[in-house]
Amino acid sequence: MSRIKTILLYVMAAAYAFAGFSHLASPEFFLAIIPPNLPEPELLKQGAIVLCNRAASYMAQNKPIPA
C-alpha cells in the first residue's frame, strides 16, 4: 500500500473512533437526530457505537472490512 493511502487509512480510522466516542460523550445529540418513526432509538445509537469502533479497529489493522 502506498504511503499516502496508509496515512489516509489511519486518518479515517481515527475519524471512525472519534465518531464512536462522540456517541458515548454526547448521546443527546445523536438521539435527537434519529427519525421518530424508527423504533428503539437508544438501541440504534448503541449499534452505531459498535459499528464505528469495529470499523476503526479493522482499518487500524490494515484489513479490509468484511461485507
PDB file of N, CA, C and O in Angstrom:
ATOM      1  N   MET A   1       0.843  -1.166   0.000  1.00  0.00           N
ATOM      2  CA  MET A   1       0.000   0.000   0.000  1.00  0.00           C
ATOM      3  C   MET A   1       0.895   1.237   0.000  1.00  0.00           C
ATOM      4  O   MET A   1       1.915   1.285   0.687  1.00  0.00           O
ATOM      5  N   SER A   2       0.495   2.225  -0.777  1.00  0.00           N
ATOM      6  CA  SER A   2       1.326   3.425  -0.854  1.00  0.00           C
ATOM      7  C   SER A   2       1.285   4.197   0.466  1.00  0.00           C
ATOM      8  O   SER A   2       0.373   4.035   1.276  1.00  0.00           O
ATOM      9  N   ARG A   3       2.278   5.019   0.650  1.00  0.00           N
ATOM     10  CA  ARG A   3       2.401   5.773   1.899  1.00  0.00           C
ATOM     11  C   ARG A   3       1.195   6.680   2.123  1.00  0.00           C
ATOM     12  O   ARG A   3       0.696   6.769   3.244  1.00  0.00           O
ATOM     13  N   ILE A   4       0.717   7.358   1.073  1.00  0.00           N
ATOM     14  CA  ILE A   4      -0.421   8.274   1.223  1.00  0.00           C
ATOM     15  C   ILE A   4      -1.692   7.511   1.591  1.00  0.00           C
ATOM     16  O   ILE A   4      -2.487   7.989   2.400  1.00  0.00           O
ATOM     17  N   LYS A   5      -1.890   6.325   1.003  1.00  0.00           N
ATOM     18  CA  LYS A   5      -3.064   5.523   1.338  1.00  0.00           C
ATOM     19  C   LYS A   5      -3.010   5.055   2.782  1.00  0.00           C
ATOM     20  O   LYS A   5      -4.034   5.016   3.464  1.00  0.00           O
ATOM     21  N   THR A   6      -1.832   4.705   3.246  1.00  0.00           N
ATOM     22  CA  THR A   6      -1.678   4.274   4.637  1.00  0.00           C
ATOM     23  C   THR A   6      -2.003   5.417   5.587  1.00  0.00           C
ATOM     24  O   THR A   6      -2.688   5.217   6.590  1.00  0.00           O
ATOM     25  N   ILE A   7      -1.520   6.600   5.281  1.00  0.00           N
ATOM     26  CA  ILE A   7      -1.801   7.771   6.113  1.00  0.00           C
ATOM     27  C   ILE A   7      -3.297   8.058   6.134  1.00  0.00           C
ATOM     28  O   ILE A   7      -3.875   8.293   7.195  1.00  0.00           O
ATOM     29  N   LEU A   8      -3.923   8.038   4.957  1.00  0.00           N
ATOM     30  CA  LEU A   8      -5.358   8.294   4.877  1.00  0.00           C
ATOM     31  C   LEU A   8      -6.171   7.216   5.597  1.00  0.00           C
ATOM     32  O   LEU A   8      -7.224   7.502   6.165  1.00  0.00           O
ATOM     33  N   LEU A   9      -5.684   5.999   5.570  1.00  0.00           N
ATOM     34  CA  LEU A   9      -6.354   4.913   6.277  1.00  0.00           C
ATOM     35  C   LEU A   9      -6.362   5.170   7.783  1.00  0.00           C
ATOM     36  O   LEU A   9      -7.377   4.956   8.446  1.00  0.00           O
ATOM     37  N   TYR A  10      -5.239   5.626   8.317  1.00  0.00           N
ATOM     38  CA  TYR A  10      -5.175   5.952   9.746  1.00  0.00           C
ATOM     39  C   TYR A  10      -6.035   7.172  10.086  1.00  0.00           C
ATOM     40  O   TYR A  10      -6.632   7.229  11.161  1.00  0.00           O
ATOM     41  N   VAL A  11      -6.098   8.139   9.181  1.00  0.00           N
ATOM     42  CA  VAL A  11      -6.960   9.302   9.406  1.00  0.00           C
ATOM     43  C   VAL A  11      -8.422   8.867   9.459  1.00  0.00           C
ATOM     44  O   VAL A  11      -9.174   9.317  10.323  1.00  0.00           O
ATOM     45  N   MET A  12      -8.827   7.987   8.531  1.00  0.00           N
ATOM     46  CA  MET A  12     -10.202   7.506   8.524  1.00  0.00           C
ATOM     47  C   MET A  12     -10.501   6.666   9.764  1.00  0.00           C
ATOM     48  O   MET A  12     -11.583   6.774  10.342  1.00  0.00           O
ATOM     49  N   ALA A  13      -9.554   5.838  10.168  1.00  0.00           N
ATOM     50  CA  ALA A  13      -9.740   5.036  11.370  1.00  0.00           C
ATOM     51  C   ALA A  13      -9.910   5.941  12.591  1.00  0.00           C
ATOM     52  O   ALA A  13     -10.753   5.673  13.447  1.00  0.00           O
ATOM     53  N   ALA A  14      -9.129   6.992  12.676  1.00  0.00           N
ATOM     54  CA  ALA A  14      -9.256   7.935  13.786  1.00  0.00           C
ATOM     55  C   ALA A  14     -10.617   8.636  13.747  1.00  0.00           C
ATOM     56  O   ALA A  14     -11.226   8.868  14.791  1.00  0.00           O
ATOM     57  N   ALA A  15     -11.091   8.971  12.552  1.00  0.00           N
ATOM     58  CA  ALA A  15     -12.400   9.620  12.422  1.00  0.00           C
ATOM     59  C   ALA A  15     -13.514   8.696  12.899  1.00  0.00           C
ATOM     60  O   ALA A  15     -14.431   9.138  13.592  1.00  0.00           O
ATOM     61  N   TYR A  16     -13.444   7.425  12.538  1.00  0.00           N
ATOM     62  CA  TYR A  16     -14.450   6.462  12.994  1.00  0.00           C
ATOM     63  C   TYR A  16     -14.377   6.271  14.505  1.00  0.00           C
ATOM     64  O   TYR A  16     -15.413   6.182  15.165  1.00  0.00           O
ATOM     65  N   ALA A  17     -13.182   6.207  15.056  1.00  0.00           N
ATOM     66  CA  ALA A  17     -13.029   6.060  16.509  1.00  0.00           C
ATOM     67  C   ALA A  17     -13.590   7.291  17.219  1.00  0.00           C
ATOM     68  O   ALA A  17     -14.247   7.170  18.252  1.00  0.00           O
ATOM     69  N   PHE A  18     -13.330   8.468  16.665  1.00  0.00           N
ATOM     70  CA  PHE A  18     -13.858   9.707  17.237  1.00  0.00           C
ATOM     71  C   PHE A  18     -15.382   9.712  17.186  1.00  0.00           C
ATOM     72  O   PHE A  18     -16.033  10.133  18.142  1.00  0.00           O
ATOM     73  N   ALA A  19     -15.955   9.246  16.073  1.00  0.00           N
ATOM     74  CA  ALA A  19     -17.413   9.189  15.948  1.00  0.00           C
ATOM     75  C   ALA A  19     -18.000   8.245  16.993  1.00  0.00           C
ATOM     76  O   ALA A  19     -19.017   8.557  17.611  1.00  0.00           O
ATOM     77  N   GLY A  20     -17.366   7.098  17.190  1.00  0.00           N
ATOM     78  CA  GLY A  20     -17.839   6.162  18.211  1.00  0.00           C
ATOM     79  C   GLY A  20     -17.767   6.761  19.604  1.00  0.00           C
ATOM     80  O   GLY A  20     -18.696   6.609  20.396  1.00  0.00           O
ATOM     81  N   PHE A  21     -16.666   7.445  19.909  1.00  0.00           N
ATOM     82  CA  PHE A  21     -16.526   8.087  21.213  1.00  0.00           C
ATOM     83  C   PHE A  21     -17.546   9.208  21.384  1.00  0.00           C
ATOM     84  O   PHE A  21     -18.089   9.397  22.472  1.00  0.00           O
ATOM     85  N   SER A  22     -17.808   9.951  20.305  1.00  0.00           N
ATOM     86  CA  SER A  22     -18.767  11.050  20.372  1.00  0.00           C
ATOM     87  C   SER A  22     -20.169  10.546  20.704  1.00  0.00           C
ATOM     88  O   SER A  22     -20.926  11.230  21.393  1.00  0.00           O
ATOM     89  N   HIS A  23     -20.518   9.357  20.220  1.00  0.00           N
ATOM     90  CA  HIS A  23     -21.821   8.784  20.547  1.00  0.00           C
ATOM     91  C   HIS A  23     -21.935   8.543  22.056  1.00  0.00           C
ATOM     92  O   HIS A  23     -23.020   8.657  22.626  1.00  0.00           O
ATOM     93  N   LEU A  24     -20.828   8.215  22.689  1.00  0.00           N
ATOM     94  CA  LEU A  24     -20.837   7.994  24.136  1.00  0.00           C
ATOM     95  C   LEU A  24     -20.789   9.308  24.915  1.00  0.00           C
ATOM     96  O   LEU A  24     -21.450   9.450  25.944  1.00  0.00           O
ATOM     97  N   ALA A  25     -20.011  10.256  24.424  1.00  0.00           N
ATOM     98  CA  ALA A  25     -19.797  11.507  25.136  1.00  0.00           C
ATOM     99  C   ALA A  25     -21.001  12.445  25.052  1.00  0.00           C
ATOM    100  O   ALA A  25     -21.269  13.196  25.989  1.00  0.00           O
ATOM    101  N   SER A  26     -21.731  12.404  23.926  1.00  0.00           N
ATOM    102  CA  SER A  26     -22.855  13.308  23.730  1.00  0.00           C
ATOM    103  C   SER A  26     -24.052  12.554  23.151  1.00  0.00           C
ATOM    104  O   SER A  26     -24.436  12.790  22.006  1.00  0.00           O
ATOM    105  N   PRO A  27     -24.640  11.655  23.927  1.00  0.00           N
ATOM    106  CA  PRO A  27     -25.728  10.838  23.391  1.00  0.00           C
ATOM    107  C   PRO A  27     -26.980  11.632  23.043  1.00  0.00           C
ATOM    108  O   PRO A  27     -27.724  11.240  22.145  1.00  0.00           O
ATOM    109  N   GLU A  28     -27.227  12.745  23.738  1.00  0.00           N
ATOM    110  CA  GLU A  28     -28.431  13.532  23.476  1.00  0.00           C
ATOM    111  C   GLU A  28     -28.464  14.041  22.030  1.00  0.00           C
ATOM    112  O   GLU A  28     -29.516  14.040  21.390  1.00  0.00           O
ATOM    113  N   PHE A  29     -27.315  14.470  21.527  1.00  0.00           N
ATOM    114  CA  PHE A  29     -27.247  14.984  20.158  1.00  0.00           C
ATOM    115  C   PHE A  29     -27.636  13.896  19.163  1.00  0.00           C
ATOM    116  O   PHE A  29     -28.428  14.131  18.251  1.00  0.00           O
ATOM    117  N   PHE A  30     -27.078  12.717  19.346  1.00  0.00           N
ATOM    118  CA  PHE A  30     -27.322  11.645  18.388  1.00  0.00           C
ATOM    119  C   PHE A  30     -28.737  11.079  18.516  1.00  0.00           C
ATOM    120  O   PHE A  30     -29.340  10.688  17.517  1.00  0.00           O
ATOM    121  N   LEU A  31     -29.266  11.033  19.733  1.00  0.00           N
ATOM    122  CA  LEU A  31     -30.644  10.581  19.904  1.00  0.00           C
ATOM    123  C   LEU A  31     -31.627  11.571  19.275  1.00  0.00           C
ATOM    124  O   LEU A  31     -32.672  11.174  18.760  1.00  0.00           O
ATOM    125  N   ALA A  32     -31.288  12.849  19.320  1.00  0.00           N
ATOM    126  CA  ALA A  32     -32.178  13.873  18.758  1.00  0.00           C
ATOM    127  C   ALA A  32     -32.260  13.804  17.231  1.00  0.00           C
ATOM    128  O   ALA A  32     -33.270  14.217  16.661  1.00  0.00           O
ATOM    129  N   ILE A  33     -31.230  13.297  16.557  1.00  0.00           N
ATOM    130  CA  ILE A  33     -31.264  13.279  15.092  1.00  0.00           C
ATOM    131  C   ILE A  33     -31.780  11.960  14.518  1.00  0.00           C
ATOM    132  O   ILE A  33     -31.868  11.806  13.300  1.00  0.00           O
ATOM    133  N   ILE A  34     -32.120  11.010  15.389  1.00  0.00           N
ATOM    134  CA  ILE A  34     -32.718   9.758  14.913  1.00  0.00           C
ATOM    135  C   ILE A  34     -34.181  10.047  14.575  1.00  0.00           C
ATOM    136  O   ILE A  34     -34.907  10.581  15.412  1.00  0.00           O
ATOM    137  N   PRO A  35     -34.627   9.703  13.362  1.00  0.00           N
ATOM    138  CA  PRO A  35     -36.018   9.970  12.986  1.00  0.00           C
ATOM    139  C   PRO A  35     -36.998   9.313  13.960  1.00  0.00           C
ATOM    140  O   PRO A  35     -36.753   8.199  14.424  1.00  0.00           O
ATOM    141  N   PRO A  36     -38.096   9.989  14.270  1.00  0.00           N
ATOM    142  CA  PRO A  36     -39.039   9.480  15.277  1.00  0.00           C
ATOM    143  C   PRO A  36     -39.754   8.192  14.862  1.00  0.00           C
ATOM    144  O   PRO A  36     -40.264   7.471  15.720  1.00  0.00           O
ATOM    145  N   ASN A  37     -39.800   7.893  13.570  1.00  0.00           N
ATOM    146  CA  ASN A  37     -40.503   6.690  13.135  1.00  0.00           C
ATOM    147  C   ASN A  37     -39.645   5.429  13.253  1.00  0.00           C
ATOM    148  O   ASN A  37     -40.136   4.335  12.972  1.00  0.00           O
ATOM    149  N   LEU A  38     -38.392   5.549  13.656  1.00  0.00           N
ATOM    150  CA  LEU A  38     -37.545   4.375  13.865  1.00  0.00           C
ATOM    151  C   LEU A  38     -37.710   3.877  15.291  1.00  0.00           C
ATOM    152  O   LEU A  38     -37.722   4.671  16.232  1.00  0.00           O
ATOM    153  N   PRO A  39     -37.837   2.566  15.454  1.00  0.00           N
ATOM    154  CA  PRO A  39     -38.025   2.040  16.816  1.00  0.00           C
ATOM    155  C   PRO A  39     -36.715   2.001  17.602  1.00  0.00           C
ATOM    156  O   PRO A  39     -35.632   1.945  17.020  1.00  0.00           O
ATOM    157  N   GLU A  40     -36.826   2.030  18.907  1.00  0.00           N
ATOM    158  CA  GLU A  40     -35.690   1.865  19.822  1.00  0.00           C
ATOM    159  C   GLU A  40     -34.487   2.764  19.499  1.00  0.00           C
ATOM    160  O   GLU A  40     -33.426   2.256  19.138  1.00  0.00           O
ATOM    161  N   PRO A  41     -34.634   4.086  19.623  1.00  0.00           N
ATOM    162  CA  PRO A  41     -33.508   4.979  19.300  1.00  0.00           C
ATOM    163  C   PRO A  41     -32.251   4.703  20.134  1.00  0.00           C
ATOM    164  O   PRO A  41     -31.136   4.834  19.629  1.00  0.00           O
ATOM    165  N   GLU A  42     -32.421   4.324  21.401  1.00  0.00           N
ATOM    166  CA  GLU A  42     -31.250   4.042  22.250  1.00  0.00           C
ATOM    167  C   GLU A  42     -30.482   2.833  21.721  1.00  0.00           C
ATOM    168  O   GLU A  42     -29.251   2.834  21.710  1.00  0.00           O
ATOM    169  N   LEU A  43     -31.196   1.816  21.288  1.00  0.00           N
ATOM    170  CA  LEU A  43     -30.560   0.623  20.730  1.00  0.00           C
ATOM    171  C   LEU A  43     -29.843   0.948  19.413  1.00  0.00           C
ATOM    172  O   LEU A  43     -28.755   0.432  19.156  1.00  0.00           O
ATOM    173  N   LEU A  44     -30.443   1.793  18.590  1.00  0.00           N
ATOM    174  CA  LEU A  44     -29.803   2.203  17.335  1.00  0.00           C
ATOM    175  C   LEU A  44     -28.511   2.974  17.604  1.00  0.00           C
ATOM    176  O   LEU A  44     -27.519   2.804  16.896  1.00  0.00           O
ATOM    177  N   LYS A  45     -28.532   3.826  18.637  1.00  0.00           N
ATOM    178  CA  LYS A  45     -27.326   4.585  18.992  1.00  0.00           C
ATOM    179  C   LYS A  45     -26.222   3.640  19.448  1.00  0.00           C
ATOM    180  O   LYS A  45     -25.063   3.812  19.071  1.00  0.00           O
ATOM    181  N   GLN A  46     -26.573   2.646  20.255  1.00  0.00           N
ATOM    182  CA  GLN A  46     -25.569   1.687  20.716  1.00  0.00           C
ATOM    183  C   GLN A  46     -24.998   0.894  19.543  1.00  0.00           C
ATOM    184  O   GLN A  46     -23.802   0.603  19.513  1.00  0.00           O
ATOM    185  N   GLY A  47     -25.846   0.545  18.579  1.00  0.00           N
ATOM    186  CA  GLY A  47     -25.372  -0.156  17.382  1.00  0.00           C
ATOM    187  C   GLY A  47     -24.407   0.690  16.582  1.00  0.00           C
ATOM    188  O   GLY A  47     -23.430   0.174  16.039  1.00  0.00           O
ATOM    189  N   ALA A  48     -24.672   1.988  16.502  1.00  0.00           N
ATOM    190  CA  ALA A  48     -23.773   2.882  15.774  1.00  0.00           C
ATOM    191  C   ALA A  48     -22.408   2.946  16.454  1.00  0.00           C
ATOM    192  O   ALA A  48     -21.381   3.002  15.777  1.00  0.00           O
ATOM    193  N   ILE A  49     -22.388   2.937  17.776  1.00  0.00           N
ATOM    194  CA  ILE A  49     -21.119   2.948  18.510  1.00  0.00           C
ATOM    195  C   ILE A  49     -20.306   1.698  18.168  1.00  0.00           C
ATOM    196  O   ILE A  49     -19.113   1.779  17.878  1.00  0.00           O
ATOM    197  N   VAL A  50     -20.968   0.556  18.207  1.00  0.00           N
ATOM    198  CA  VAL A  50     -20.277  -0.705  17.919  1.00  0.00           C
ATOM    199  C   VAL A  50     -19.740  -0.709  16.493  1.00  0.00           C
ATOM    200  O   VAL A  50     -18.596  -1.103  16.266  1.00  0.00           O
ATOM    201  N   LEU A  51     -20.549  -0.276  15.532  1.00  0.00           N
ATOM    202  CA  LEU A  51     -20.106  -0.275  14.135  1.00  0.00           C
ATOM    203  C   LEU A  51     -18.936   0.678  13.899  1.00  0.00           C
ATOM    204  O   LEU A  51     -17.988   0.329  13.197  1.00  0.00           O
ATOM    205  N   CYS A  52     -18.993   1.869  14.474  1.00  0.00           N
ATOM    206  CA  CYS A  52     -17.898   2.833  14.295  1.00  0.00           C
ATOM    207  C   CYS A  52     -16.596   2.304  14.888  1.00  0.00           C
ATOM    208  O   CYS A  52     -15.539   2.399  14.265  1.00  0.00           O
ATOM    209  N   ASN A  53     -16.677   1.754  16.077  1.00  0.00           N
ATOM    210  CA  ASN A  53     -15.461   1.258  16.718  1.00  0.00           C
ATOM    211  C   ASN A  53     -14.914   0.015  16.015  1.00  0.00           C
ATOM    212  O   ASN A  53     -13.699  -0.167  15.936  1.00  0.00           O
ATOM    213  N   ARG A  54     -15.793  -0.831  15.511  1.00  0.00           N
ATOM    214  CA  ARG A  54     -15.336  -2.018  14.781  1.00  0.00           C
ATOM    215  C   ARG A  54     -14.653  -1.621  13.475  1.00  0.00           C
ATOM    216  O   ARG A  54     -13.619  -2.180  13.111  1.00  0.00           O
ATOM    217  N   ALA A  55     -15.240  -0.653  12.777  1.00  0.00           N
ATOM    218  CA  ALA A  55     -14.630  -0.175  11.534  1.00  0.00           C
ATOM    219  C   ALA A  55     -13.259   0.435  11.807  1.00  0.00           C
ATOM    220  O   ALA A  55     -12.312   0.190  11.059  1.00  0.00           O
ATOM    221  N   ALA A  56     -13.147   1.220  12.861  1.00  0.00           N
ATOM    222  CA  ALA A  56     -11.858   1.826  13.202  1.00  0.00           C
ATOM    223  C   ALA A  56     -10.828   0.758  13.533  1.00  0.00           C
ATOM    224  O   ALA A  56      -9.663   0.879  13.153  1.00  0.00           O
ATOM    225  N   SER A  57     -11.245  -0.279  14.232  1.00  0.00           N
ATOM    226  CA  SER A  57     -10.332  -1.354  14.596  1.00  0.00           C
ATOM    227  C   SER A  57      -9.811  -2.090  13.355  1.00  0.00           C
ATOM    228  O   SER A  57      -8.613  -2.352  13.242  1.00  0.00           O
ATOM    229  N   TYR A  58     -10.701  -2.416  12.441  1.00  0.00           N
ATOM    230  CA  TYR A  58     -10.270  -3.095  11.230  1.00  0.00           C
ATOM    231  C   TYR A  58      -9.340  -2.220  10.390  1.00  0.00           C
ATOM    232  O   TYR A  58      -8.337  -2.695   9.857  1.00  0.00           O
ATOM    233  N   MET A  59      -9.683  -0.945  10.282  1.00  0.00           N
ATOM    234  CA  MET A  59      -8.850  -0.050   9.472  1.00  0.00           C
ATOM    235  C   MET A  59      -7.463   0.118  10.078  1.00  0.00           C
ATOM    236  O   MET A  59      -6.469   0.180   9.354  1.00  0.00           O
ATOM    237  N   ALA A  60      -7.393   0.189  11.393  1.00  0.00           N
ATOM    238  CA  ALA A  60      -6.102   0.364  12.043  1.00  0.00           C
ATOM    239  C   ALA A  60      -5.210  -0.861  11.836  1.00  0.00           C
ATOM    240  O   ALA A  60      -3.985  -0.760  11.912  1.00  0.00           O
ATOM    241  N   GLN A  61      -5.822  -2.008  11.578  1.00  0.00           N
ATOM    242  CA  GLN A  61      -5.044  -3.239  11.340  1.00  0.00           C
ATOM    243  C   GLN A  61      -4.752  -3.444   9.853  1.00  0.00           C
ATOM    244  O   GLN A  61      -4.205  -4.477   9.467  1.00  0.00           O
ATOM    245  N   ASN A  62      -5.110  -2.472   9.019  1.00  0.00           N
ATOM    246  CA  ASN A  62      -4.913  -2.548   7.562  1.00  0.00           C
ATOM    247  C   ASN A  62      -5.607  -3.756   6.944  1.00  0.00           C
ATOM    248  O   ASN A  62      -5.096  -4.355   5.997  1.00  0.00           O
ATOM    249  N   LYS A  63      -6.756  -4.108   7.472  1.00  0.00           N
ATOM    250  CA  LYS A  63      -7.540  -5.214   6.929  1.00  0.00           C
ATOM    251  C   LYS A  63      -8.768  -4.654   6.222  1.00  0.00           C
ATOM    252  O   LYS A  63      -9.313  -3.636   6.649  1.00  0.00           O
ATOM    253  N   PRO A  64      -9.208  -5.299   5.154  1.00  0.00           N
ATOM    254  CA  PRO A  64     -10.464  -4.851   4.540  1.00  0.00           C
ATOM    255  C   PRO A  64     -11.631  -5.195   5.452  1.00  0.00           C
ATOM    256  O   PRO A  64     -11.613  -6.219   6.135  1.00  0.00           O
ATOM    257  N   ILE A  65     -12.639  -4.343   5.463  1.00  0.00           N
ATOM    258  CA  ILE A  65     -13.815  -4.582   6.285  1.00  0.00           C
ATOM    259  C   ILE A  65     -14.688  -5.610   5.587  1.00  0.00           C
ATOM    260  O   ILE A  65     -15.063  -5.416   4.431  1.00  0.00           O
ATOM    261  N   PRO A  66     -15.021  -6.704   6.273  1.00  0.00           N
ATOM    262  CA  PRO A  66     -15.860  -7.725   5.625  1.00  0.00           C
ATOM    263  C   PRO A  66     -17.264  -7.204   5.372  1.00  0.00           C
ATOM    264  O   PRO A  66     -17.795  -6.410   6.149  1.00  0.00           O
ATOM    265  N   ALA A  67     -17.853  -7.654   4.287  1.00  0.00           N
ATOM    266  CA  ALA A  67     -19.202  -7.185   3.926  1.00  0.00           C
ATOM    267  C   ALA A  67     -20.258  -7.894   4.728  1.00  0.00           C
ATOM    268  O   ALA A  67     -21.447  -7.626   4.555  1.00  0.00           O
TER     269      ALA A  67
END
